[in-house]
Amino acid sequence: MAKSQSSRTSDDDPKLLAILEGRPCPDCDDGELERGTYKENRAVVCDSCDTPRAQLW
C-alpha cells in the first residue's frame, strides 16, 4: 500500500458517510442520500436515482 493511501476506516467511524447521509441529492429533485453499497464498497447513494456520491474502499 502506498504511503498516501490509508487502510479502510472502521465500521463504527465512517465520518464522510455520516456527513453526507440525509442530504438532498444534487443530481435529482426527489432523492435523498442514504448509506448503502456501490460496487461492493460502502457508499452514500441517492435513494431515488441510485447515483453514488461517495464510496469508501
Kinemage of the C-alpha trace (Angstrom):
@kinemage 1
@onewidth
@group {chain A} dominant
@subgroup {mainchain}
@vectorlist {calphas} color= white
{ca met a 1} P 0.000 0.000 0.000
{ca ala a 2} L 1.360 3.433 -0.902
{ca lys a 3} L 2.099 5.868 1.907
{ca ser a 4} L -0.570 8.265 0.645
{ca gln a 5} L -3.237 5.580 0.950
{ca ser a 6} L -4.811 4.709 4.239
{ca ser a 7} L -6.386 1.486 5.346
{ca arg a 8} L -10.159 1.072 5.491
{ca thr a 9} L -11.916 3.084 8.128
{ca ser a 10} L -13.550 1.081 10.855
{ca asp a 11} L -17.247 0.264 10.517
{ca asp a 12} L -18.075 2.435 13.508
{ca asp a 13} L -16.283 5.531 12.162
{ca pro a 14} L -17.402 6.329 8.580
{ca lys a 15} L -17.387 10.119 9.114
{ca leu a 16} L -17.707 11.057 5.454
{ca leu a 17} L -20.734 8.825 5.012
{ca ala a 18} L -22.342 10.235 8.152
{ca ile a 19} L -21.819 13.810 6.932
{ca leu a 20} L -23.454 13.123 3.563
{ca glu a 21} L -26.300 10.918 4.792
{ca gly a 22} L -29.676 12.673 4.699
{ca arg a 23} L -28.642 15.465 2.355
{ca pro a 24} L -30.626 16.119 -0.826
{ca cys a 25} L -29.275 14.532 -3.994
{ca pro a 26} L -27.618 17.110 -6.269
{ca asp a 27} L -28.496 15.017 -9.358
{ca cys a 28} L -32.269 14.700 -8.992
{ca asp a 29} L -35.138 16.635 -7.432
{ca asp a 30} L -36.678 13.846 -5.361
{ca gly a 31} L -33.736 11.974 -3.874
{ca glu a 32} L -32.044 11.905 -0.530
{ca leu a 33} L -28.613 10.438 0.147
{ca glu a 34} L -28.506 7.262 2.209
{ca arg a 35} L -25.834 4.781 3.220
{ca gly a 36} L -25.581 1.707 1.074
{ca thr a 37} L -23.150 -0.055 -1.226
{ca tyr a 38} L -21.795 0.725 -4.656
{ca lys a 39} L -19.697 -1.865 -6.494
{ca glu a 40} L -19.306 -3.763 -3.202
{ca asn a 41} L -17.921 -0.694 -1.376
{ca arg a 42} L -19.548 1.222 1.455
{ca ala a 43} L -21.111 4.308 -0.068
{ca val a 44} L -23.670 7.091 0.094
{ca val a 45} L -26.182 6.639 -2.724
{ca cys a 46} L -29.298 8.538 -3.774
{ca asp a 47} L -32.445 6.662 -2.760
{ca ser a 48} L -34.242 7.874 -5.893
{ca cys a 49} L -31.785 7.843 -8.822
{ca asp a 50} L -29.183 5.421 -7.319
{ca thr a 51} L -26.309 7.791 -8.131
{ca pro a 52} L -23.343 7.237 -5.794
{ca arg a 53} L -21.987 10.435 -4.229
{ca ala a 54} L -19.107 8.898 -2.242
{ca gln a 55} L -17.660 5.443 -1.747
{ca leu a 56} L -15.014 4.050 0.583
{ca trp a 57} L -12.628 1.282 -0.391
